[in-house]
């Protein structure tokens, strides 16, 4: 039997037909694939979704870390800016001669 090539979007659309109430046998028959192929695609899609969730969680953790780092740098910048303006005011005052 000739092996057919399905794109990822075609595979996902075939897998989504199961949610519409069709039986797996009907889906496989209409797309001329074996039930084993259908289950393999389903397993690959589940693994792919898990990887996406894990990656999203990693990105959220990284984002929180970067936000915290930014806030620490912002506080340091504000302190240095305030100190610089005070130093500038002190240097601008005329010195008193006794």
C-alpha positions in Angstrom: 0.0 0.0 0.0 1.2 3.5 -0.9 2.3 5.6 2.0 0.6 9.0 2.1 2.2 12.1 3.4 0.0 14.3 5.7 1.0 17.7 6.9 0.9 18.5 10.6 -2.3 20.6 10.1 -4.0 17.8 8.2 -3.1 15.4 11.0 -4.5 17.8 13.6 -7.7 18.2 11.6 -8.1 14.5 11.3 -7.6 14.1 15.0 -10.1 16.8 15.8 -12.8 14.9 13.9 -12.9 12.4 16.8 -14.3 15.2 19.0 -17.1 15.8 16.6 -18.6 12.4 17.4 -17.3 10.2 14.6 -15.9 6.8 15.5 -12.2 6.2 14.9 -13.0 3.5 12.4 -15.1 6.0 10.3 -12.4 8.6 10.4 -9.7 6.1 9.4 -11.8 4.7 6.6 -12.6 8.2 5.2 -9.0 9.3 5.2 -7.6 5.8 4.3 -5.3 5.4 7.3 -5.0 2.6 9.8 -6.2 2.9 13.3 -2.6 2.4 14.5 -1.6 5.4 12.5 -4.4 7.4 14.1 -3.3 6.4 17.6 0.3 7.2 16.8 -0.6 10.7 15.6 -2.7 11.1 18.7 0.2 10.2 21.0 2.5 12.5 19.1 0.1 15.4 19.4 -0.2 14.8 23.2 3.6 14.8 23.6 3.8 17.9 21.5 1.2 19.7 23.6 3.0 18.7 26.8 6.2 20.1 25.4 4.5 23.3 24.6 3.0 23.6 28.1 6.4 22.9 29.7 8.1 25.5 27.4 5.4 28.0 28.3 6.0 27.4 32.0 9.7 27.8 31.6 9.2 31.1 29.8 6.9 32.3 32.5 9.5 31.5 35.1 12.2 33.3 33.1 9.9 36.3 32.6 9.4 36.5 36.3 13.1 36.3 37.0 13.8 39.1 34.4 11.1 41.3 35.9 12.6 40.9 39.3 16.1 41.7 37.9 14.7 44.8 36.2 13.1 46.1 39.3 16.3 45.7 41.3 18.2 47.6 38.6 15.5 50.3 38.5 15.8 50.8 42.3 19.6 51.1 42.0 19.2 53.6 39.2 16.7 55.7 41.2 19.0 55.7 44.2 22.0 56.8 42.1 20.0 59.4 40.3 18.8 60.9 43.6 22.3 60.8 45.0 23.7 62.5 41.9 21.1 65.3 42.1 21.9 65.9 45.8 25.6 66.0 45.0 24.9 68.5 42.2 23.0 70.7 44.6 25.7 70.6 47.2 28.4 71.5 44.7 26.3 74.3 43.3 26.0 76.1 46.7 28.5 78.8 47.3 31.1 78.0 49.9 31.0 80.3 53.0 34.2 82.0 54.0 34.7 82.5 57.7 
